[in-house]
C-alpha cells in the first residue's frame, strides 16, 4: 500500500520539467518581443532572462510555502483531503503558472 501512495505523489523531476517549460515559454516570449523593439545584444538578453528565471524561482518557492500552509491548515481540515507536502505545493504553483500563460 505504501508504494502505491508514493507512486501517486508528485516528484521533484516533474517540478523541474514544469519549471523548464515555464522558463522556455517565458524566454521565447521575451526574445520574440525584445527582438522586435530593440537591438539589444544577445548576452544582455541571456543575462536578463537568467535574472528573470531566478526571480520566478524565488516567487515560486515562497508561493509554494504559502500554498502548503494554506492547504494543510484549512483545506484538508474543511474537506476530507490529505495534507500535501512541499514538492506537491510547488507543482500546484507551477501548474497554475502554466495555466496563466495562456
ROLUMDO-55400 format. One record per residue: residue number from 1; residue in three letters; x, y, z of N, C-alpha, C, O, CB in turn. Coordinates in Angstrom, 3 decimals, always signed. Each point is the difference from the previous one (the first is absolute). Glycine has a CB too. Layout:
BEGIN
<site NUM,"ALA",<X,Y,Z>,<X,Y,Z>,<X,Y,Z>,<X,Y,Z>,<X,Y,Z>>
...
# end
This chain:
BEGIN
<site 1,"UNK",<+0.825,-1.193,+0.000>,<-0.825,+1.193,+0.000>,<+0.865,+1.250,+0.000>,<-0.334,+0.982,-0.663>,<-1.467,-2.230,+1.865>>
<site 2,"UNK",<+2.901,+1.225,-0.472>,<+0.866,+1.179,+0.080>,<+0.606,+0.358,-1.352>,<+0.110,+1.178,-0.340>,<+0.395,-1.770,+2.705>>
<site 3,"UNK",<-0.109,-0.424,-3.141>,<+0.579,+0.282,-1.313>,<-1.040,+0.584,-0.946>,<+0.344,+0.796,-0.874>,<+1.296,-2.652,+1.218>>
<site 4,"UNK",<-2.913,+1.474,-0.185>,<-1.074,+0.573,-0.820>,<-0.176,+1.478,+0.320>,<-0.187,+0.803,-0.913>,<-0.965,-3.040,+0.820>>
<site 5,"UNK",<+1.207,+2.611,+1.359>,<-0.133,+1.403,+0.397>,<+1.185,+0.798,-0.499>,<-0.175,+1.110,-0.503>,<-1.135,-1.778,+2.527>>
<site 6,"UNK",<+2.516,+0.129,-1.897>,<+1.193,+0.693,-0.473>,<-0.021,+0.179,-1.509>,<+0.482,+1.013,-0.507>,<+0.789,-1.950,+2.430>>
<site 7,"UNK",<-1.816,-0.021,-2.643>,<-0.054,+0.072,-1.449>,<-0.960,+1.097,-0.463>,<+0.202,+0.580,-1.067>,<+0.338,-3.026,+0.951>>
<site 8,"UNK",<-1.574,+2.738,+0.896>,<-0.979,+1.012,-0.361>,<+0.420,+1.407,+0.383>,<-0.695,+0.956,-0.344>,<-1.030,-2.678,+0.599>>
<site 9,"UNK",<+2.822,+1.879,+0.434>,<+0.463,+1.330,+0.405>,<+0.808,+0.639,-1.124>,<+0.589,-0.680,-0.840>,<-0.550,-0.043,+3.255>>
<site 10,"UNK",<-0.033,+2.042,-2.399>,<+0.750,+0.764,-0.996>,<+1.469,+0.000,+0.396>,<+0.327,+0.137,+1.179>,<-2.340,+1.324,-1.701>>
<site 11,"UNK",<+2.895,-1.612,-0.452>,<+1.429,-0.070,+0.279>,<+0.689,+1.320,-0.332>,<-0.580,+0.876,-0.642>,<+0.531,-3.338,+0.185>>
<site 12,"UNK",<+1.271,+2.585,+0.897>,<+0.794,+1.190,-0.309>,<+0.323,+0.073,-1.489>,<+0.117,+1.094,-0.553>,<+0.857,-1.161,+2.862>>
<site 13,"UNK",<-0.830,-1.073,-2.956>,<+0.259,-0.018,-1.440>,<-1.127,+0.639,-0.790>,<+0.246,+0.704,-0.980>,<+1.092,-2.765,+1.295>>
<site 14,"UNK",<-2.575,+1.821,+0.105>,<-1.141,+0.646,-0.637>,<+0.085,+1.510,+0.158>,<-0.254,+0.747,-0.945>,<-1.144,-2.779,+1.375>>
<site 15,"UNK",<+1.760,+2.480,+0.778>,<+0.113,+1.435,+0.248>,<+1.097,+0.630,-0.853>,<-0.174,+1.108,-0.507>,<-0.648,-1.478,+2.838>>
<site 16,"UNK",<+1.931,-0.312,-2.493>,<+1.084,+0.515,-0.834>,<-0.456,+0.110,-1.452>,<+0.304,+0.982,-0.677>,<+1.397,-1.998,+2.234>>
<site 17,"UNK",<-2.426,+0.014,-2.030>,<-0.487,+0.025,-1.379>,<-0.995,+1.134,-0.215>,<+0.060,+0.682,-1.023>,<+0.289,-3.152,+0.879>>
<site 18,"UNK",<-1.251,+2.681,+1.076>,<-0.983,+1.079,-0.138>,<+0.698,+1.359,+0.094>,<-0.345,+0.918,-0.744>,<-1.456,-2.395,+1.738>>
<site 19,"UNK",<+2.780,+1.619,-0.090>,<+0.743,+1.257,+0.103>,<+0.769,+0.278,-1.291>,<+0.043,+1.139,-0.464>,<+0.157,-1.459,+2.955>>
<site 20,"UNK",<+0.402,-0.711,-3.066>,<+0.725,+0.174,-1.264>,<-0.952,+0.425,-1.118>,<+0.354,+0.833,-0.835>,<+1.325,-2.561,+1.563>>
<site 21,"UNK",<-2.873,+1.165,-0.745>,<-0.986,+0.400,-0.999>,<-0.415,+1.450,+0.191>,<-0.099,+0.750,-0.971>,<-0.711,-3.109,+0.846>>
<site 22,"UNK",<+0.567,+2.759,+1.361>,<-0.344,+1.403,+0.282>,<+1.139,+0.930,-0.413>,<-0.242,+1.053,-0.590>,<-1.218,-1.794,+2.504>>
<site 23,"UNK",<+2.686,+0.362,-1.612>,<+1.150,+0.817,-0.374>,<+0.144,+0.089,-1.512>,<+0.308,+1.068,-0.528>,<+0.825,-1.724,+2.653>>
<site 24,"UNK",<-1.350,-0.446,-2.826>,<+0.105,+0.002,-1.459>,<-1.080,+0.885,-0.628>,<+0.281,+0.754,-0.932>,<+0.691,-3.072,+1.015>>
<site 25,"UNK",<-2.188,+2.230,+0.416>,<-1.079,+0.844,-0.531>,<+0.295,+1.468,+0.271>,<-0.156,+0.842,-0.885>,<-1.498,-2.704,+1.233>>
<site 26,"UNK",<+2.077,+2.169,+0.868>,<+0.334,+1.385,+0.345>,<+1.158,+0.544,-0.809>,<-0.039,+1.144,-0.453>,<-0.793,-1.585,+2.722>>
<site 27,"UNK",<+1.865,-0.372,-2.453>,<+1.162,+0.430,-0.777>,<-0.376,+0.215,-1.461>,<+0.416,+0.986,-0.608>,<+1.093,-2.231,+2.179>>
<site 28,"UNK",<-2.281,+0.342,-2.131>,<-0.431,+0.148,-1.391>,<-0.839,+1.265,-0.175>,<+0.204,+0.763,-0.944>,<-0.167,-3.263,+0.669>>
<site 29,"UNK",<-0.972,+2.713,+1.183>,<-0.843,+1.196,-0.063>,<+0.843,+1.261,+0.121>,<-0.220,+0.972,-0.722>,<-1.688,-2.264,+1.706>>
<site 30,"UNK",<+2.874,+1.273,-0.069>,<+0.866,+1.163,+0.193>,<+0.855,+0.252,-1.238>,<+0.132,+1.143,-0.437>,<-0.090,-1.593,+2.906>>
<site 31,"UNK",<+0.533,-0.595,-3.032>,<+0.854,+0.174,-1.178>,<-0.789,+0.507,-1.200>,<+0.481,+0.851,-0.748>,<+0.994,-2.671,+1.594>>
<site 32,"UNK",<-2.673,+1.306,-1.028>,<-0.826,+0.447,-1.122>,<-0.373,+1.462,+0.161>,<+0.066,+0.768,-0.960>,<-0.960,-3.089,+0.681>>
<site 33,"UNK",<+0.503,+2.713,+1.483>,<-0.426,+1.381,+0.202>,<+1.184,+0.966,+0.023>,<-0.137,+1.137,-0.452>,<-1.834,-1.985,+1.723>>
<site 34,"UNK",<+3.129,+0.427,-0.756>,<+1.128,+0.921,+0.107>,<+0.739,+0.170,-1.327>,<+0.576,+1.060,-0.241>,<-0.350,-1.717,+2.632>>
<site 35,"UNK",<-0.228,-0.347,-3.249>,<+0.701,+0.150,-1.274>,<-0.768,+0.911,-0.947>,<+0.586,+0.577,-0.916>,<+0.401,-2.852,+1.212>>
<site 36,"UNK",<-2.286,+2.410,-0.086>,<-0.786,+0.908,-0.819>,<+0.175,+1.455,+0.428>,<-0.101,+0.906,-0.827>,<-1.536,-2.745,+0.461>>
<site 37,"UNK",<+1.894,+2.066,+1.637>,<-0.011,+1.368,+0.515>,<+1.380,+0.619,+0.178>,<+0.116,+1.225,+0.032>,<-2.204,-1.817,+1.089>>
<site 38,"UNK",<+3.125,-0.209,-1.005>,<+1.324,+0.593,+0.247>,<+1.097,-0.847,-0.634>,<-0.235,-1.122,-0.450>,<-0.605,+2.118,+2.600>>
<site 39,"UNK",<+2.019,-0.439,-2.173>,<+1.176,-0.698,-0.525>,<+0.924,-0.384,+1.157>,<+1.193,+0.297,-0.043>,<-1.361,+0.973,-2.150>>
<site 40,"UNK",<-0.359,-1.913,+3.206>,<+0.784,-0.387,+1.163>,<+0.943,-1.141,-0.373>,<-0.266,-0.784,-0.911>,<-1.600,+1.512,+2.454>>
<site 41,"UNK",<+2.972,-0.795,-0.811>,<+0.964,-1.065,-0.269>,<-0.522,-1.329,+0.529>,<-0.832,-0.041,+0.907>,<+2.721,+1.699,-0.806>>
<site 42,"UNK",<-1.395,-2.721,-0.673>,<-0.436,-1.336,+0.386>,<+0.422,-0.327,+1.429>,<-0.746,-0.659,+0.725>,<+0.889,-0.055,-3.119>>
<site 43,"UNK",<+1.032,+1.162,+2.807>,<+0.463,-0.253,+1.370>,<-0.906,+0.711,+0.994>,<-0.336,-0.557,+1.045>,<+2.708,+0.311,-1.857>>
<site 44,"UNK",<-2.766,+1.465,+0.494>,<-0.915,+0.731,+0.870>,<-1.335,-0.693,+0.130>,<-0.592,-0.034,+1.079>,<+1.723,+2.125,-1.722>>
<site 45,"UNK",<-1.605,-2.643,-0.458>,<-1.270,-0.726,+0.044>,<+0.094,-1.237,+0.886>,<-0.933,-0.305,+0.743>,<+0.410,+1.140,-3.038>>
<site 46,"UNK",<+1.655,-1.554,+2.218>,<+0.176,-1.178,+0.843>,<+0.122,+0.381,+1.477>,<-0.524,-0.702,+0.865>,<+1.637,-0.462,-2.784>>
<site 47,"UNK",<-0.430,+2.265,+2.209>,<+0.129,+0.436,+1.391>,<-1.352,+0.405,+0.577>,<-0.327,-0.346,+1.136>,<+2.665,+1.110,-1.610>>
<site 48,"UNK",<-3.112,-0.037,-0.306>,<-1.323,+0.416,+0.462>,<-0.905,-1.215,+0.170>,<-0.753,-0.080,+0.971>,<+1.027,+2.301,-2.127>>
<site 49,"UNK",<-0.208,-3.163,+0.225>,<-0.814,-1.214,+0.111>,<+0.397,-0.822,+1.219>,<-0.862,-0.558,+0.678>,<+0.596,+0.531,-3.163>>
<site 50,"UNK",<+1.555,-0.052,+2.767>,<+0.460,-0.720,+1.189>,<-0.463,+0.659,+1.286>,<-0.411,-0.683,+0.938>,<+2.383,-0.074,-2.227>>
<site 51,"UNK",<-1.909,+2.081,+1.338>,<-0.480,+0.720,+1.179>,<-1.504,-0.194,+0.182>,<-0.478,-0.170,+1.121>,<+2.314,+1.859,-1.417>>
<site 52,"UNK",<-2.576,-1.662,-0.806>,<-1.444,-0.234,+0.086>,<-0.315,-1.411,+0.474>,<-0.919,-0.191,+0.796>,<+0.577,+1.848,-2.622>>
<site 53,"UNK",<+1.092,-2.649,+1.349>,<-0.218,-1.385,+0.426>,<+0.289,-0.153,+1.493>,<-0.713,-0.719,+0.701>,<+1.311,-0.094,-3.011>>
<site 54,"UNK",<+0.438,+1.482,+2.793>,<+0.336,-0.064,+1.424>,<-1.097,+0.652,+0.842>,<-0.397,-0.541,+1.031>,<+2.850,+0.576,-1.607>>
<site 55,"UNK",<-2.938,+1.116,+0.140>,<-1.092,+0.654,+0.724>,<-1.253,-0.863,-0.014>,<-0.691,-0.109,+1.012>,<+1.642,+2.349,-1.606>>
<site 56,"UNK",<-1.244,-2.848,-0.534>,<-1.169,-0.871,-0.113>,<+0.136,-1.186,+0.950>,<-0.970,-0.383,+0.653>,<+0.655,+1.077,-3.058>>
<site 57,"UNK",<+1.498,-1.272,+2.488>,<+0.234,-1.131,+0.892>,<-0.221,+0.393,+1.456>,<-0.617,-0.751,+0.756>,<+2.253,-0.183,-2.399>>
<site 58,"UNK",<-1.143,+2.093,+2.039>,<-0.177,+0.466,+1.377>,<-1.484,+0.193,+0.311>,<-0.474,-0.404,+1.062>,<+2.730,+1.530,-1.140>>
<site 59,"UNK",<-2.988,-0.506,-0.853>,<-1.442,+0.202,+0.202>,<-0.727,-1.336,+0.072>,<-0.904,-0.160,+0.820>,<+1.039,+2.359,-2.025>>
<site 60,"UNK",<+0.238,-3.156,+0.368>,<-0.631,-1.326,+0.028>,<+0.247,-0.685,+1.337>,<-0.922,-0.581,+0.572>,<+1.204,+0.387,-3.059>>
<site 61,"UNK",<+0.936,+0.251,+2.989>,<+0.318,-0.676,+1.258>,<-0.722,+0.620,+1.181>,<-0.474,-0.715,+0.883>,<+2.687,+0.123,-1.819>>
<site 62,"UNK",<-2.302,+1.918,+0.964>,<-0.729,+0.670,+1.089>,<-1.498,-0.266,-0.124>,<-0.671,-0.265,+0.998>,<+2.445,+2.059,-0.887>>
<site 63,"UNK",<-2.299,-1.724,-1.336>,<-1.428,-0.262,-0.214>,<-0.355,-1.432,+0.368>,<-1.079,-0.251,+0.537>,<+1.050,+1.959,-2.363>>
<site 64,"UNK",<+0.916,-2.645,+1.545>,<-0.259,-1.401,+0.345>,<-0.087,-0.184,+1.510>,<-0.799,-0.803,+0.482>,<+1.983,+0.080,-2.568>>
<site 65,"UNK",<-0.382,+1.448,+2.823>,<-0.070,-0.066,+1.460>,<-1.360,+0.495,+0.482>,<-0.606,-0.609,+0.881>,<+3.102,+0.945,-0.722>>
<site 66,"UNK",<-2.976,+0.765,-0.733>,<-1.307,+0.536,+0.373>,<-1.109,-0.983,-0.377>,<-0.916,-0.230,+0.789>,<+1.786,+2.578,-1.092>>
<site 67,"UNK",<-0.795,-2.923,-0.887>,<-1.014,-0.960,-0.440>,<-0.019,-1.223,+0.908>,<-1.070,-0.479,+0.374>,<+1.346,+1.277,-2.735>>
<site 68,"UNK",<+0.899,-1.305,+2.717>,<+0.058,-1.191,+0.866>,<-0.617,+0.284,+1.366>,<-0.784,-0.802,+0.507>,<+2.859,+0.046,-1.701>>
<site 69,"UNK",<-1.726,+1.885,+1.784>,<-0.556,+0.334,+1.319>,<-1.512,+0.200,-0.092>,<-0.746,-0.491,+0.847>,<+2.932,+1.563,-0.186>>
<site 70,"UNK",<-2.635,-0.351,-1.689>,<-1.431,+0.214,-0.192>,<-0.734,-1.321,-0.181>,<-1.043,-0.230,+0.610>,<+1.531,+2.458,-1.632>>
<site 71,"UNK",<+0.062,-3.085,+0.183>,<-0.649,-1.285,-0.286>,<-0.062,-0.862,+1.259>,<-1.054,-0.538,+0.340>,<+1.868,+0.650,-2.723>>
<site 72,"UNK",<+0.310,-0.238,+3.067>,<+0.055,-0.906,+1.145>,<-0.802,+0.508,+1.193>,<-0.551,-0.801,+0.754>,<+2.788,+0.077,-1.534>>
<site 73,"UNK",<-2.311,+2.025,+0.960>,<-0.715,+0.539,+1.154>,<-1.482,+0.225,-0.259>,<-0.804,-0.092,+0.928>,<+2.915,+1.157,-0.244>>
<site 74,"UNK",<-2.487,-0.773,-1.912>,<-1.393,+0.317,-0.257>,<-0.701,-1.035,-0.875>,<-0.993,-0.598,+0.413>,<+1.598,+2.979,-0.180>>
<site 75,"UNK",<-0.094,-2.588,-1.424>,<-0.705,-0.853,-0.964>,<-0.104,-1.436,+0.497>,<-1.069,-0.604,-0.082>,<+1.882,+2.069,-1.770>>
<site 76,"UNK",<+0.279,-2.018,+2.365>,<-0.052,-1.403,+0.444>,<-0.856,-0.161,+1.254>,<-0.467,-1.104,+0.280>,<+2.740,+0.738,-1.265>>
<site 77,"UNK",<-2.488,+1.430,+1.737>,<-0.876,-0.091,+1.165>,<-1.468,+0.179,-0.375>,<-0.871,-0.627,+0.603>,<+2.737,+1.488,+0.805>>
<site 78,"UNK",<-2.148,-0.023,-2.387>,<-1.388,+0.218,-0.416>,<-0.553,-1.167,-0.793>,<-1.157,-0.387,+0.171>,<+1.605,+2.817,-0.201>>
<site 79,"UNK",<+0.374,-2.985,-0.830>,<-0.406,-1.113,-0.836>,<+0.836,-1.216,+0.394>,<+1.085,+0.147,+0.563>,<-1.756,+1.408,-2.475>>
<site 80,"UNK",<+0.187,-2.712,+1.629>,<+0.733,-1.224,+0.341>,<+1.072,-0.271,-1.054>,<-0.071,-0.979,-0.742>,<-1.970,+0.039,+1.912>>
<site 81,"UNK",<+3.044,+1.836,-1.220>,<+1.086,-0.085,-0.975>,<+1.305,-0.122,+0.772>,<+0.172,+0.626,+1.046>,<-1.457,+0.742,-2.776>>
<site 82,"UNK",<+2.193,-2.169,+1.213>,<+1.271,-0.187,+0.694>,<+0.853,+1.267,-0.082>,<-0.134,+0.765,-0.954>,<+0.045,-3.228,+0.444>>
<site 83,"UNK",<+0.952,+2.694,+1.478>,<+0.940,+1.129,-0.071>,<+1.009,-0.227,-1.134>,<+0.258,-1.139,-0.389>,<-0.523,+1.550,+2.884>>
<site 84,"UNK",<+0.822,+0.668,-3.012>,<+0.988,-0.105,-1.073>,<+1.371,+0.338,+0.557>,<+0.123,+0.671,+1.024>,<-1.851,-0.073,-2.770>>
<site 85,"UNK",<+2.755,-1.072,+1.058>,<+1.357,+0.355,+0.402>,<+0.481,+1.179,-0.857>,<-0.720,+0.475,-0.879>,<+1.204,-2.881,+1.594>>
<site 86,"UNK",<+0.733,+2.867,-0.447>,<+0.514,+1.201,-0.656>,<+0.183,-0.197,-1.509>,<-0.255,+0.918,-0.780>,<+1.395,-0.314,+2.919>>
<site 87,"UNK",<-0.706,-1.779,-2.544>,<+0.212,-0.275,-1.428>,<-1.323,+0.070,-0.759>,<-0.051,+0.503,-1.122>,<+2.029,-1.961,+1.685>>
<site 88,"UNK",<-3.036,+0.956,+0.047>,<-1.312,+0.075,-0.644>,<-0.510,+1.437,-0.056>,<-0.674,+0.378,-0.958>,<+0.178,-2.697,+1.754>>
<site 89,"UNK",<+0.807,+3.119,+0.213>,<-0.386,+1.412,-0.018>,<+0.736,+0.747,-1.112>,<-0.579,+0.866,-0.655>,<+0.132,-0.957,+3.131>>
<site 90,"UNK",<+1.719,-0.242,-2.689>,<+0.755,+0.604,-1.109>,<-0.662,-0.359,-1.326>,<-0.118,+0.851,-0.882>,<+2.265,-0.965,+2.219>>
<site 91,"UNK",<-2.572,-1.120,-1.484>,<-0.666,-0.436,-1.232>,<-1.299,+0.766,-0.219>,<-0.312,+0.367,-1.133>,<+1.330,-2.643,+1.398>>
<site 92,"UNK",<-1.777,+2.523,+0.789>,<-1.239,+0.764,-0.124>,<+0.294,+1.407,-0.495>,<-0.688,+0.502,-0.890>,<-0.349,-1.857,+2.730>>
<site 93,"UNK",<+2.046,+1.990,-1.275>,<+0.358,+1.372,-0.401>,<+0.498,+0.022,-1.447>,<-0.369,+0.897,-0.759>,<+0.958,-0.338,+3.155>>
<site 94,"UNK",<+0.232,-1.519,-2.789>,<+0.518,-0.031,-1.373>,<-1.096,-0.260,-1.020>,<-0.018,+0.631,-1.057>,<+2.191,-1.434,+1.946>>
<site 95,"UNK",<-3.077,-0.102,-0.594>,<-1.097,-0.278,-0.925>,<-0.931,+1.205,-0.101>,<-0.513,+0.302,-1.078>,<+0.659,-2.754,+1.629>>
<site 96,"UNK",<-0.362,+3.131,+0.557>,<-0.796,+1.225,-0.040>,<+0.690,+1.041,-0.887>,<-0.667,+0.730,-0.733>,<-0.239,-1.210,+3.051>>
<site 97,"UNK",<+2.220,+0.547,-2.254>,<+0.744,+0.911,-0.867>,<-0.135,-0.366,-1.466>,<-0.109,+0.883,-0.850>,<+1.702,-0.506,+2.704>>
<site 98,"UNK",<-1.588,-1.658,-2.160>,<-0.200,-0.435,-1.376>,<-1.394,+0.363,-0.511>,<-0.161,+0.402,-1.152>,<+1.773,-2.266,+1.553>>
<site 99,"UNK",<-2.601,+1.721,+0.453>,<-1.366,+0.340,-0.394>,<-0.115,+1.489,-0.271>,<-0.715,+0.403,-0.917>,<-0.173,-2.315,+2.273>>
<site 100,"UNK",<+1.568,+2.728,-0.588>,<-0.109,+1.457,-0.190>,<+0.779,+0.496,-1.210>,<-0.196,+1.143,-0.415>,<-0.093,-0.917,+2.863>>
<site 101,"UNK",<+1.177,-1.054,-3.039>,<+0.703,+0.402,-1.224>,<-0.956,+0.116,-1.175>,<+0.179,+0.843,-0.879>,<+1.886,-1.957,+1.722>>
<site 102,"UNK",<-3.083,+0.259,-0.851>,<-0.890,-0.013,-1.168>,<-1.109,+1.013,+0.101>,<-0.826,+0.105,-0.906>,<+1.339,-2.481,+0.622>>
# end
